[in-house]
Amino acid sequence: MGTIFKRKLYDKLLEWKNTQQGKTALLVEGARRVGKSTLVSLFAKQEYESYMLIDFNQAPPKVKNLFENLTNLNDIFLQLQLHYNVVLKPRKSLIVFDEVQNCPKARQAIKYLVADGRYDYIETGSLISIKKNTKDITIPSEEDRVTMFPMDYEEFRWALDDNATVELLRQFYDSQIPLKNAHRKAMFDFRLYMLIGGMPQAVSQYLNTNNLSLVDKTKRSIIRLYLDDFQKIDPSGSVERLFRDIPAQLSGNVARYQPYPVIGNKTEDKKAELLQALADSKTTLFSYRCTDPMVGMSLNRDLSRYKIFMADTGLFVTMCFWDKDYTENIIYQKLLYDKLDANLGYIYENVVAQMLATAGYQLFYYTFPKDDKHNYEVDFLLAHTSKLIPIEVKSSGYKAHASLDAFCKKYSSRIGQPVLIYTKDLQKDDKTLLLPVYMTGLLK
């Protein structure tokens, strides 16, 4: 088990255990190396009298073959207990199917194992591989799902043994008052999070070494793992190229991701398949253009117009300068000490996308004509009760928000609180809330 960090998803696992009482299994989805196995193992150890973890990356054929024929569950359970040297206790034990995508028959067996009712079941896996390996099996309906994201900013602060900062920020946010002298340190701390990111291995490396060069090497190893996975599911390399081009497309400040220059002239079906594989990997976040901004934005999304962000901004920073050695990667020094060039501001847009997605929001944006040659763009649209929260992101302290103003004028009856996310302290500008980027995750 890797370094154990406090994760908010633990509470959702506990809620599932207490409410479902074995009536469903739980599938924990997420990108590779995001901490799924570590969290589930900790949960199993602390919440059950005994547990069995079957790692299908390492399980021998004799274990995998047990799920080929389910006519005698008693025998299957006895064989598993003998192999893993674990005594299972009815309604007091958990069986974990780790990396379940590597044993499709075990995934299919969930239906019957849940119906048997003796034990609880949690599955972990990368959705991209799960889908690829379940084409010919019946997906169990007796399965709840949760997504595990990289560590959010509060979890990152917890890892640094800081349990106060985000709670105090929440109080400032709720009271709508500025931090004043404390703002500068709050921004420095947040920029450190942007550089390191929320992948547990990268955070652990920082805590152990306080060396950003070694952190960068750790992040590169994670990215190479992702690239290897993309090659396995798509030997043509198209998914890998789509992934690699995310920083370039965001830096171009275009209104949408443009796949044609990356993968060429593919059929619409093939392009959709490649993009779905990228989305299913959970290494990325898709934000779709909303055609009619209203609370039910999922009903009005344009599937042909989207932006793609990386699910972890720490990995995104490394990807931005993938071809440079760490010693040449001036972005670390520039970002940490607030010397970031204006043309690198898309890093802030990526971290805002990450924080909103982690907070449970689906990502949407909106564009509309400014004149014959230019468009207004609202970077993110959030649905809150019966109103919209339009968001504009700036990588500086610049307070202008023309796109927000035009949007609010055009759709005045639909607007709740317009928000400009930027790098200065919290303040109000007429009806617009000017929010420091480190408070993004507190939006509600």
C-alpha positions as CSV (number, residue, x, y, z in Angstrom):
1,M,0.0,0.0,0.0
2,G,1.3,3.5,-0.9
3,T,1.4,6.5,1.3
4,I,-2.0,6.9,2.9
5,F,-3.6,10.3,2.6
6,K,-7.0,11.4,3.9
7,R,-9.5,11.4,1.0
8,K,-13.0,12.7,0.9
9,L,-14.2,9.8,-1.1
10,Y,-13.9,7.6,2.0
11,D,-17.1,9.2,3.3
12,K,-18.9,8.1,0.1
13,L,-17.7,4.6,0.5
14,L,-19.0,4.6,4.1
15,E,-22.3,5.9,3.0
16,W,-22.6,3.2,0.4
17,K,-21.8,0.5,3.0
18,N,-24.3,1.8,5.5
19,T,-27.2,2.4,3.1
20,Q,-26.9,-0.5,0.7
21,Q,-26.1,-3.2,3.2
22,G,-24.8,-5.5,0.5
23,K,-27.6,-4.9,-2.0
24,T,-25.2,-3.5,-4.6
25,A,-21.5,-3.6,-5.4
26,L,-19.5,-0.4,-5.7
27,L,-17.3,0.4,-8.7
28,V,-14.6,3.0,-8.0
29,E,-13.6,4.5,-11.3
30,G,-10.6,6.8,-11.9
31,A,-7.4,7.3,-13.8
32,R,-4.4,5.1,-13.1
33,R,-2.4,6.1,-10.0
34,V,-5.1,8.3,-8.6
35,G,-5.2,6.3,-5.3
36,K,-8.1,4.0,-5.8
37,S,-6.5,0.8,-4.5
38,T,-4.9,2.5,-1.5
39,L,-8.2,4.1,-0.4
40,V,-10.3,1.0,-0.8
41,S,-7.7,-1.1,1.0
42,L,-7.8,1.3,3.9
43,F,-11.5,1.3,3.9
44,A,-11.7,-2.5,3.9
45,K,-9.2,-2.7,6.8
46,Q,-11.0,-0.1,9.0
47,E,-14.7,-0.9,8.3
48,Y,-14.8,-4.7,8.1
49,E,-13.8,-7.5,10.4
50,S,-11.9,-9.1,7.5
51,Y,-11.4,-8.4,3.8
52,M,-9.9,-10.1,0.8
53,L,-8.2,-8.1,-1.9
54,I,-7.9,-9.8,-5.3
55,D,-5.5,-7.9,-7.5
56,F,-6.3,-9.1,-11.0
57,N,-3.1,-7.6,-12.2
58,Q,-1.3,-10.4,-10.3
59,A,-4.0,-13.0,-9.7
60,P,-2.9,-16.4,-11.1
61,P,-5.1,-18.2,-13.7
62,K,-6.5,-20.6,-11.1
63,V,-8.1,-17.6,-9.3
64,K,-9.4,-16.0,-12.4
65,N,-10.8,-19.3,-13.6
66,L,-13.0,-19.6,-10.5
67,F,-15.3,-17.0,-12.0
68,E,-15.9,-19.0,-15.2
69,N,-18.5,-21.2,-13.5
70,L,-20.7,-19.9,-10.7
71,T,-22.8,-22.9,-10.0
72,N,-21.1,-23.6,-6.7
73,L,-20.4,-20.4,-4.8
74,N,-19.6,-22.2,-1.6
75,D,-16.7,-23.9,-3.4
76,I,-15.5,-20.6,-4.9
77,F,-15.5,-18.9,-1.6
78,L,-13.6,-21.8,0.1
79,Q,-11.0,-21.8,-2.7
80,L,-10.5,-18.0,-2.4
81,Q,-10.1,-18.1,1.3
82,L,-7.5,-20.9,1.1
83,H,-5.6,-19.0,-1.6
84,Y,-5.5,-15.7,0.2
85,N,-5.4,-17.1,3.7
86,V,-8.4,-15.0,4.8
87,V,-11.5,-16.1,6.7
88,L,-14.6,-14.4,5.3
89,K,-17.5,-13.7,7.7
90,P,-21.1,-13.3,6.3
91,R,-22.2,-9.6,6.4
92,K,-18.9,-8.7,8.1
93,S,-16.4,-9.1,5.3
94,L,-15.5,-7.2,2.1
95,I,-14.1,-8.7,-1.1
96,V,-12.2,-6.2,-3.3
97,F,-11.8,-6.8,-7.0
98,D,-8.8,-4.6,-7.7
99,E,-8.1,-3.8,-11.4
100,V,-11.3,-5.7,-12.3
101,Q,-10.9,-4.8,-16.0
102,N,-8.3,-7.6,-16.1
103,C,-10.9,-10.3,-15.3
104,P,-14.2,-9.6,-17.1
105,K,-15.8,-12.7,-15.8
106,A,-15.4,-11.5,-12.3
107,R,-17.1,-8.2,-13.2
108,Q,-20.0,-10.2,-14.7
109,A,-20.1,-12.4,-11.6
110,I,-21.0,-9.4,-9.5
111,K,-24.7,-9.9,-10.3
112,Y,-24.8,-13.3,-8.7
113,L,-22.3,-12.5,-5.9
114,V,-24.5,-9.6,-4.7
115,A,-27.6,-11.8,-5.0
116,D,-25.9,-14.4,-2.8
117,G,-25.7,-11.6,-0.1
118,R,-23.0,-13.0,2.1
119,Y,-20.3,-10.3,1.5
120,D,-19.9,-6.8,0.3
121,Y,-18.0,-6.1,-2.9
122,I,-16.0,-3.1,-4.2
123,E,-14.4,-3.1,-7.6
124,T,-11.7,-0.7,-8.8
125,G,-10.5,-0.1,-12.3
126,S,-9.7,2.2,-15.1
127,L,-12.9,2.7,-17.1
128,I,-11.1,2.8,-20.4
129,S,-9.9,-0.8,-19.9
130,I,-13.1,-1.9,-18.3
131,K,-15.1,-0.9,-21.4
132,K,-12.6,-2.5,-23.7
133,N,-12.7,-5.8,-21.8
134,T,-16.5,-6.1,-21.3
135,K,-17.7,-6.1,-24.8
136,D,-18.9,-9.7,-24.6
137,I,-20.2,-9.9,-21.0
138,T,-23.3,-8.8,-19.2
139,I,-22.6,-5.6,-17.2
140,P,-24.1,-6.0,-13.7
141,S,-27.0,-3.7,-12.9
142,E,-26.4,-4.3,-9.2
143,E,-23.5,-1.8,-9.2
144,D,-23.2,1.7,-7.9
145,R,-20.4,3.9,-9.3
146,V,-18.2,6.7,-7.9
147,T,-15.4,8.5,-9.5
148,M,-12.1,9.2,-7.8
149,F,-10.3,12.4,-8.9
150,P,-6.8,13.5,-8.1
151,M,-6.5,15.2,-4.7
152,D,-8.4,18.5,-4.5
153,Y,-6.8,21.5,-2.9
154,E,-8.2,20.7,0.6
155,E,-6.9,17.2,0.4
156,F,-3.5,18.5,-0.7
157,R,-3.4,20.9,2.3
158,W,-4.4,17.9,4.6
159,A,-1.4,16.0,3.1
160,L,0.8,18.9,4.1
161,D,-0.6,18.5,7.7
162,D,-2.7,21.7,7.3
163,N,-6.2,21.2,8.4
164,A,-7.0,24.8,8.9
165,T,-6.4,26.7,5.7
166,V,-9.3,25.6,3.5
167,E,-11.8,25.8,6.4
168,L,-10.7,29.4,7.1
169,L,-11.0,30.2,3.3
170,R,-14.5,28.8,3.5
171,Q,-15.4,31.3,6.3
172,F,-14.0,34.2,4.2
173,Y,-15.9,33.0,1.2
174,D,-19.2,32.6,3.1
175,S,-18.8,36.1,4.7
176,Q,-17.7,37.6,1.3
177,I,-14.8,39.4,2.9
178,P,-11.2,39.8,1.5
179,L,-8.2,38.1,3.1
180,K,-6.1,41.3,2.8
181,N,-2.6,40.6,4.1
182,A,-3.1,36.9,4.1
183,H,-3.9,36.8,0.4
184,R,-0.3,36.7,-0.8
185,K,0.5,33.6,1.2
186,A,-2.7,32.0,0.1
187,M,-1.8,32.5,-3.5
188,F,1.7,31.1,-3.0
189,D,0.4,28.0,-1.3
190,F,-2.1,27.5,-4.1
191,R,0.5,27.9,-6.8
192,L,2.5,25.1,-5.1
193,Y,-0.6,22.9,-5.5
194,M,-0.8,23.8,-9.2
195,L,2.8,22.7,-9.7
196,I,2.7,19.5,-7.8
197,G,-0.9,18.5,-8.5
198,G,-3.0,16.0,-6.8
199,M,-1.6,12.6,-7.8
200,P,-0.7,10.8,-4.6
201,Q,2.8,9.7,-5.8
202,A,3.7,13.3,-6.8
203,V,2.5,14.6,-3.4
204,S,4.3,11.9,-1.5
205,Q,7.5,12.6,-3.5
206,Y,7.3,16.3,-2.5
207,L,6.7,15.5,1.2
208,N,9.6,13.1,1.2
209,T,12.2,15.2,-0.7
210,N,10.9,18.8,-0.9
211,N,12.5,18.6,-4.4
212,L,10.4,19.8,-7.4
213,S,12.8,18.1,-9.8
214,L,12.1,14.7,-8.3
215,V,8.4,15.6,-8.3
216,D,8.6,16.4,-12.0
217,K,10.2,13.0,-12.7
218,T,7.4,11.3,-10.8
219,K,4.8,13.1,-12.8
220,R,6.6,12.1,-16.0
221,S,6.5,8.4,-15.0
222,I,2.7,8.7,-14.5
223,I,2.3,10.4,-17.9
224,R,4.3,7.7,-19.6
225,L,2.1,5.1,-18.0
226,Y,-0.9,6.8,-19.5
227,L,0.8,7.0,-22.9
228,D,1.5,3.2,-22.7
229,D,-2.2,2.6,-21.9
230,F,-3.3,4.6,-24.9
231,Q,-1.0,2.6,-27.1
232,K,-2.5,-0.6,-25.9
233,I,-6.1,0.4,-26.6
234,D,-5.2,2.2,-29.9
235,P,-2.0,1.0,-31.6
236,S,-2.5,3.7,-34.3
237,G,-1.5,6.3,-31.7
238,S,-4.5,8.6,-32.4
239,V,-5.7,8.6,-28.7
240,E,-2.1,9.3,-27.6
241,R,-1.8,12.2,-30.0
242,L,-5.2,13.7,-28.9
243,F,-3.9,13.5,-25.3
244,R,-0.5,15.0,-26.0
245,D,-2.0,18.0,-27.9
246,I,-4.2,19.2,-25.0
247,P,-1.6,21.9,-23.8
248,A,-1.0,23.2,-27.4
249,Q,-4.8,23.5,-28.1
250,L,-5.5,25.3,-24.8
251,S,-2.5,27.6,-25.3
252,G,-3.9,28.6,-28.7
253,N,-6.9,30.1,-27.0
254,V,-9.2,28.6,-29.6
255,A,-12.9,28.3,-29.0
256,R,-12.8,24.5,-29.1
257,Y,-10.5,21.5,-29.4
258,Q,-9.8,20.7,-33.0
259,P,-9.1,17.0,-33.6
260,Y,-8.6,17.2,-37.4
261,P,-5.0,18.7,-37.3
262,V,-4.1,16.0,-34.7
263,I,-5.6,12.8,-36.1
264,G,-6.5,13.7,-39.7
265,N,-9.6,13.0,-41.6
266,K,-11.4,10.3,-39.6
267,T,-15.1,9.2,-40.0
268,E,-17.4,10.7,-37.4
269,D,-17.9,7.3,-35.8
270,K,-14.1,6.7,-35.5
271,K,-13.5,10.2,-34.2
272,A,-16.2,9.7,-31.6
273,E,-14.7,6.3,-30.6
274,L,-11.3,7.8,-30.1
275,L,-12.6,10.8,-28.1
276,Q,-14.7,8.5,-25.9
277,A,-11.7,6.4,-25.1
278,L,-9.8,9.6,-24.0
279,A,-12.8,10.6,-21.9
280,D,-13.2,7.2,-20.4
281,S,-9.5,7.1,-19.3
282,K,-10.5,9.7,-16.6
283,T,-7.1,11.4,-17.4
284,T,-9.0,14.3,-19.0
285,L,-12.0,16.5,-18.5
286,F,-14.3,17.5,-21.4
287,S,-16.2,20.8,-21.3
288,Y,-19.0,21.1,-23.9
289,R,-20.4,24.2,-25.5
290,C,-23.9,24.8,-24.4
291,T,-26.2,25.8,-27.2
292,D,-28.9,27.4,-25.0
293,P,-27.6,28.4,-21.5
294,M,-30.1,27.3,-19.0
295,V,-30.1,25.1,-15.8
296,G,-30.6,21.9,-17.9
297,M,-27.4,22.3,-19.8
298,S,-27.0,18.6,-20.4
299,L,-30.0,18.8,-22.8
300,N,-28.3,21.6,-24.8
301,R,-24.7,20.5,-25.2
302,D,-23.1,20.6,-28.6
303,L,-21.2,17.3,-28.9
304,S,-19.2,18.7,-31.8
305,R,-17.7,21.6,-29.9
306,Y,-15.7,21.0,-26.7
307,K,-12.6,21.8,-24.9
308,I,-10.4,19.2,-23.3
309,F,-8.5,19.8,-20.0
310,M,-6.3,17.5,-18.1
311,A,-7.7,16.0,-14.9
312,D,-4.6,16.9,-12.9
313,T,-3.0,20.3,-13.3
314,G,0.3,19.1,-11.9
315,L,0.5,16.6,-14.8
316,F,-0.6,19.4,-17.1
317,V,2.3,21.6,-16.1
318,T,4.7,18.8,-16.9
319,M,3.0,18.1,-20.2
320,C,3.3,21.8,-21.2
321,F,7.1,21.4,-21.2
322,W,7.3,17.7,-22.0
323,D,10.3,18.1,-24.3
324,K,12.4,20.2,-21.8
325,D,14.4,18.9,-18.9
326,Y,13.3,20.1,-15.5
327,T,16.3,22.3,-15.2
328,E,15.1,24.2,-18.3
329,N,11.5,24.2,-17.2
330,I,11.3,27.8,-16.1
331,I,7.5,27.5,-15.6
332,Y,8.2,26.0,-12.1
333,Q,10.0,29.1,-10.9
334,K,7.7,31.6,-12.8
335,L,4.5,30.0,-11.6
336,L,5.6,29.5,-8.0
337,Y,6.8,33.2,-7.7
338,D,3.9,34.7,-9.7
339,K,6.1,35.6,-12.7
340,L,3.9,33.6,-15.2
341,D,3.8,35.1,-18.7
342,A,0.3,36.1,-19.9
343,N,0.4,33.5,-22.6
344,L,0.7,30.7,-20.0
345,G,-2.6,31.7,-18.4
346,Y,-4.3,28.6,-19.7
347,I,-2.8,26.8,-16.8
348,Y,-5.2,28.7,-14.6
349,E,-8.1,27.7,-16.8
350,N,-7.1,24.1,-16.4
351,V,-6.9,24.2,-12.6
352,V,-10.4,25.9,-12.5
353,A,-11.8,23.1,-14.7
354,Q,-10.2,20.5,-12.4
355,M,-11.6,22.1,-9.2
356,L,-15.1,22.5,-10.6
357,A,-15.2,18.9,-11.8
358,T,-13.9,17.6,-8.5
359,A,-16.6,19.6,-6.7
360,G,-19.2,17.7,-8.7
361,Y,-20.0,20.1,-11.5
362,Q,-20.3,19.1,-15.2
363,L,-18.3,21.4,-17.4
364,F,-19.9,23.7,-20.0
365,Y,-18.9,26.9,-21.7
366,Y,-20.7,29.3,-23.9
367,T,-19.8,31.6,-26.9
368,F,-21.9,34.1,-28.7
369,P,-21.0,36.9,-31.3
370,K,-19.5,40.1,-30.3
371,D,-19.2,41.4,-33.8
372,D,-18.5,40.0,-37.3
373,K,-15.1,38.8,-36.4
374,H,-15.1,38.2,-32.6
375,N,-17.0,36.3,-30.0
376,Y,-17.7,36.7,-26.4
377,E,-16.8,33.6,-24.3
378,V,-18.0,32.5,-20.9
379,D,-15.4,30.0,-19.7
380,F,-17.6,28.0,-17.5
381,L,-21.3,27.8,-16.8
382,L,-22.6,26.2,-13.5
383,A,-26.2,25.3,-12.7
384,H,-27.2,26.4,-9.2
385,T,-30.8,25.8,-8.1
386,S,-32.8,27.6,-10.8
387,K,-30.1,30.0,-11.8
388,L,-26.8,30.0,-13.7
389,I,-23.4,31.0,-12.4
390,P,-21.4,32.3,-15.4
391,I,-17.6,32.2,-14.8
392,E,-14.8,34.1,-16.5
393,V,-11.2,33.0,-15.7
394,K,-8.2,35.4,-15.8
395,S,-4.6,34.5,-15.0
396,S,-3.9,38.0,-13.6
397,G,-5.4,40.6,-11.4
398,Y,-7.1,42.3,-14.3
399,K,-10.7,43.0,-13.3
400,A,-12.3,43.6,-16.7
401,H,-15.1,41.1,-17.5
402,A,-16.7,42.2,-20.8
403,S,-17.8,38.7,-21.7
404,L,-19.6,38.3,-18.3
405,D,-21.3,41.6,-18.6
406,A,-22.5,40.9,-22.1
407,F,-23.7,37.5,-21.1
408,C,-25.6,38.8,-18.1
409,K,-27.2,41.5,-20.2
410,K,-28.3,38.9,-22.8
411,Y,-29.7,36.4,-20.3
412,S,-30.4,38.6,-17.3
413,S,-33.4,36.5,-16.1
414,R,-31.4,33.3,-15.9
415,I,-28.4,34.7,-14.0
416,G,-27.6,34.1,-10.3
417,Q,-24.2,35.3,-9.3
418,P,-21.6,36.1,-12.1
419,V,-18.1,35.3,-11.0
420,L,-14.7,36.4,-12.2
421,I,-12.0,34.0,-11.1
422,Y,-8.6,35.7,-11.0
423,T,-5.4,36.0,-8.9
424,K,-6.2,38.9,-6.6
425,D,-8.2,39.1,-3.4
426,L,-11.9,38.6,-3.0
427,Q,-14.0,41.6,-3.7
428,K,-17.3,42.7,-5.4
429,D,-17.6,44.7,-8.6
430,D,-21.2,45.7,-8.8
431,K,-23.1,42.4,-9.2
432,T,-19.9,40.4,-10.1
433,L,-18.0,38.4,-7.5
434,L,-14.3,38.7,-8.0
435,L,-13.0,35.4,-6.6
436,P,-9.4,34.4,-5.9
437,V,-8.6,31.2,-7.8
438,Y,-7.9,29.3,-4.6
439,M,-11.6,29.6,-3.6
440,T,-12.9,28.0,-6.8
441,G,-13.8,24.7,-5.1
442,L,-16.0,26.6,-2.6
443,L,-18.4,27.9,-5.3
444,K,-22.0,27.0,-4.5
